Amino acid sequence: MGKTLRRPRGAALNMTQVNYKVPDDCKAKLESVSQQLGVSAAEGLELILKHLELDADGLPAWADRDSIPEALPMAKAS
């Protein structure tokens, strides 16, 4: 059995825990990539998010702008 990858003791201070449900294949991909990097899944996710390429509007570079809903129309003042 392999060694469980963990952050050093105390490294998670001032961090927020997240809990999201994701498809099994996405979790497996995260675990596989993290294992190849030699880090825990939490660290792997952190690295992925830190290196996520964003455009000038803060959207992922791969996002399809045409599929993103526009803001709700504002009621005109009378």
C-alpha positions as CSV (number, residue, x, y, z in Angstrom):
1,M,0.0,0.0,0.0
2,G,1.4,3.4,-0.9
3,K,2.0,6.4,1.3
4,T,-0.9,8.7,1.7
5,L,0.0,12.1,0.3
6,R,-0.6,14.9,2.8
7,R,0.4,18.5,3.3
8,P,2.9,19.2,6.1
9,R,1.4,19.6,9.5
10,G,0.0,23.1,10.0
11,A,0.1,23.9,6.2
12,A,-3.7,24.0,6.0
13,L,-4.1,26.8,8.6
14,N,-6.2,29.8,7.3
15,M,-7.6,27.6,4.5
16,T,-11.3,27.0,3.8
17,Q,-12.7,23.5,3.3
18,V,-14.9,23.0,0.2
19,N,-17.4,20.2,-0.4
20,Y,-18.8,19.7,-3.9
21,K,-20.2,16.7,-5.6
22,V,-18.5,15.9,-8.9
23,P,-18.9,13.0,-11.3
24,D,-16.8,9.9,-10.5
25,D,-14.7,10.4,-13.7
26,C,-13.8,13.9,-12.7
27,K,-12.7,12.8,-9.2
28,A,-10.7,10.0,-10.7
29,K,-9.0,12.5,-13.1
30,L,-8.1,14.8,-10.2
31,E,-6.7,12.0,-8.2
32,S,-4.7,10.7,-11.2
33,V,-3.2,14.1,-12.0
34,S,-2.5,14.8,-8.3
35,Q,-0.8,11.4,-7.9
36,Q,1.4,12.1,-11.0
37,L,2.3,15.4,-9.5
38,G,3.2,13.7,-6.2
39,V,0.7,15.8,-4.2
40,S,-2.6,15.2,-2.4
41,A,-5.9,15.7,-4.3
42,A,-6.5,18.9,-2.3
43,E,-3.1,20.3,-3.3
44,G,-3.7,19.1,-6.9
45,L,-7.0,21.0,-7.0
46,E,-5.4,24.0,-5.6
47,L,-2.7,23.9,-8.2
48,I,-5.2,23.5,-11.0
49,L,-7.2,26.5,-9.8
50,K,-4.1,28.6,-9.3
51,H,-3.0,27.9,-12.9
52,L,-6.5,28.3,-14.5
53,E,-6.1,30.7,-17.4
54,L,-8.7,33.5,-17.2
55,D,-9.5,36.1,-19.8
56,A,-9.9,39.8,-19.1
57,D,-13.4,39.3,-17.8
58,G,-12.4,36.6,-15.3
59,L,-13.8,33.8,-17.3
60,P,-11.9,30.6,-18.1
61,A,-10.1,31.0,-21.5
62,W,-12.0,27.9,-22.8
63,A,-15.5,29.2,-21.8
64,D,-18.0,29.5,-24.6
65,R,-19.3,33.1,-24.2
66,D,-22.4,32.4,-26.3
67,S,-23.6,29.8,-23.8
68,I,-23.3,32.1,-20.8
69,P,-26.6,33.8,-19.9
70,E,-26.7,37.5,-19.9
71,A,-27.6,39.6,-16.9
72,L,-31.3,40.0,-16.3
73,P,-32.7,43.1,-17.9
74,M,-33.2,46.0,-15.5
75,A,-36.7,47.5,-15.2
76,K,-36.8,50.9,-16.8
77,A,-37.4,53.8,-14.5
78,S,-40.7,55.5,-15.2
